[in-house]
Amino acid sequence: MALTERTLIGSREILADGQIQVRTDTIIERDGVEISRTYHRHVVVPGQDLSVEDESVRVVGEAVHTDAVIKAYRDSRNIIIGGISDGGTTD
């Protein structure tokens, strides 16, 4: 009876603002038959270092995270952060 564990990228979802939601599946198999699967999710934001990501996520990020998308994302975050720091208003 051999137990094996493997991981794979189960899904990649691109949000309107360029964020990539990544689901990593960890699969446990006994003699080649899946007996367990767990999920871990994380988000890759425009401008984030892609070198630590799975190759399939890097390819998507390199295509989606253009200079314009990175700038728009950072600008939108600055508005939100600015609104929080000045008492919650964005005026």
Contact map, one row per residue, 1 for C-alpha under 8 A:
1110000000000000000000000000011000000000000000000000000000000000000000000000000000000000000
1111000000000000000000000000011000000000000000000000000000000000000000000000000000000000000
1111100000000000000000000001111000000000000000000000000000000000000000000000000000000000000
0111110000000000000000000001111100000000000000000000000000000000000000000000000000000000000
0011111000000000000000000111100000000000000000000000000000000000000000000000000000000000000
0001111100000000000000000111000000000000000000000000000000000000000000000000000000000000000
0000111110000000000000011110000000000000000000000000000000000000000000000000000000000000000
0000011111000000000000011100000000000000000000000000000000000000000000000000000000000000000
0000001111110000000001111000000000000000000000000000010000000000000000000000000000000000000
0000000111110000000001111000000000000000000000000000000000000000000000000000000000000000000
0000000011111000000011110000000000000000000000000000000000000000000000000000000000000000000
0000000011111100000111100000000000000000000000000000000010000000000000000000000000000000000
0000000000111110000111000000000000000000000000000000000000000000000000000000000000000000000
0000000000011111011110000000000000000000000000000000000000000000000000000000000000000000000
0000000000001111111110000000000000000000000000000000000000000000000000000000000000000000000
0000000000000111111000000000000000000000000000000000000000000000000000000000000000000000000
0000000000000011111000000000000000000000000000000000000000000000000010011000000000000000000
0000000000000111111100000000000000000000000011000000000000000001100011001000000000000000000
0000000000000111111110000000000000000000001111000000000000000000000000000000000000000000000
0000000000011110011111000000000000000000001110000000000000001000000000000000000000000000000
0000000000111110001111100000000000000000111100000000000000000000000000000000000000000000000
0000000011111000000111110000000000000000111100000000000010000000000000000000000000000000000
0000000011110000000011111000000000000011110000000000000000000000000000000000000000000000000
0000001111100000000001111100000000000011100000000000000000000000000000000000000000000000000
0000001111000000000000111110000000001111000000000000000000000000000000000000000000000000000
0000111100000000000000011111000000001110000000000000000000000000000000000000000000000000000
0000111000000000000000001111100001111100000000000000000000000000000000000000000000000000000
0011110000000000000000000111110001111000000000000000000000000000000000000000000000000000000
0011100000000000000000000011111111110000000000000000000000000000000000000000000000000000000
1111000000000000000000000001111111100000000000000000000000000000000000000000000000000000000
1111000000000000000000000000111110000000000000000000000000000000000000000000000000000000000
0001000000000000000000000000111111000000000000000000000000000000000000000000000000000000000
0000000000000000000000000000111111100000000000000000000000000000000000000000000000000000000
0000000000000000000000000011110111111000000000000000000000000000000000000000000000000000000
0000000000000000000000000011110011111000000000000000000000000000000000000000000000000000000
0000000000000000000000000011100001111100000000000000000000000000000000000000000000000000000
0000000000000000000000001111000001111110000000000000000000000000000000000000000000000000000
0000000000000000000000001110000000011111000000000000000000000000000000000000000000000000000
0000000000000000000000111100000000001111100000000000000000000000000000000000000000000000000
0000000000000000000000111000000000000111110000000000000000000000000000000000000000000000000
0000000000000000000011110000000000000011111000000000000000000000000000000000000000000000000
0000000000000000000011100000000000000001111100000000000000000000000000000000000000000000000
0000000000000000001111000000000000000000111110000000000000000000000000000000000000000000000
0000000000000000001111000000000000000000011111010000000000000000000000000000000000000000000
0000000000000000011100000000000000000000001111110000000000000000000000000000000000000000000
0000000000000000011000000000000000000000000111110000000000001000100011001000000000000000000
0000000000000000000000000000000000000000000011111000000000000000100001000000000000000000000
0000000000000000000000000000000000000000000111111100000000000000000000000000000000000000000
0000000000000000000000000000000000000000000000111111000000000000000000000000000000000000000
0000000000000000000000000000000000000000000000011111100011001000000000000000000000000000000
0000000000000000000000000000000000000000000000001111100001000000000000000000000000000000000
0000000000000000000000000000000000000000000000001111110000000000000000000000000000000000000
0000000000000000000000000000000000000000000000000111111011000000000000000000000000000000000
0000000010000000000000000000000000000000000000000001111111000000000000000000000000000000000
0000000000000000000000000000000000000000000000000000111111100000000000000000000000000000000
0000000000000000000000000000000000000000000000000000011111110000000000000000000000000000000
0000000000010000000001000000000000000000000000000100111111111000000000000000000000000000000
0000000000000000000000000000000000000000000000000110111111111100000000000000000000000000000
0000000000000000000000000000000000000000000000000000001111111110000000000000000000000000000
0000000000000000000000000000000000000000000000000000000111111111000000000000000000000000000
0000000000000000000100000000000000000000000001000100000011111111100000000000000000000000000
0000000000000000000000000000000000000000000000000000000001111111110000000000000000000000000
0000000000000000000000000000000000000000000000000000000000111111110000000000000000000000000
0000000000000000010000000000000000000000000000000000000000011111110010000000000000000000000
0000000000000000010000000000000000000000000001100000000000001111111111000000000000000000000
0000000000000000000000000000000000000000000000000000000000000111111111000000000000000000000
0000000000000000000000000000000000000000000000000000000000000000111111100000000000000000000
0000000000000000000000000000000000000000000000000000000000000000111111110000000000000000000
0000000000000000110000000000000000000000000001000000000000000001111111111000000000000000000
0000000000000000010000000000000000000000000001100000000000000000111111111100000000000000000
0000000000000000000000000000000000000000000000000000000000000000001111111110000000000000000
0000000000000000100000000000000000000000000000000000000000000000000111111111000000000000000
0000000000000000110000000000000000000000000001000000000000000000000011111111100000000000000
0000000000000000000000000000000000000000000000000000000000000000000001111111110000000000000
0000000000000000000000000000000000000000000000000000000000000000000000111111111000000000000
0000000000000000000000000000000000000000000000000000000000000000000000011111111100000000000
0000000000000000000000000000000000000000000000000000000000000000000000001111111110000000000
0000000000000000000000000000000000000000000000000000000000000000000000000111111111000000000
0000000000000000000000000000000000000000000000000000000000000000000000000011111111100000010
0000000000000000000000000000000000000000000000000000000000000000000000000001111111110000010
0000000000000000000000000000000000000000000000000000000000000000000000000000111111111000000
0000000000000000000000000000000000000000000000000000000000000000000000000000011111111100010
0000000000000000000000000000000000000000000000000000000000000000000000000000001111111111111
0000000000000000000000000000000000000000000000000000000000000000000000000000000111111111100
0000000000000000000000000000000000000000000000000000000000000000000000000000000011111111000
0000000000000000000000000000000000000000000000000000000000000000000000000000000001111111100
0000000000000000000000000000000000000000000000000000000000000000000000000000000000111111100
0000000000000000000000000000000000000000000000000000000000000000000000000000000000111111110
0000000000000000000000000000000000000000000000000000000000000000000000000000000000110111111
0000000000000000000000000000000000000000000000000000000000000000000000000000001101100001111
0000000000000000000000000000000000000000000000000000000000000000000000000000000000100000111
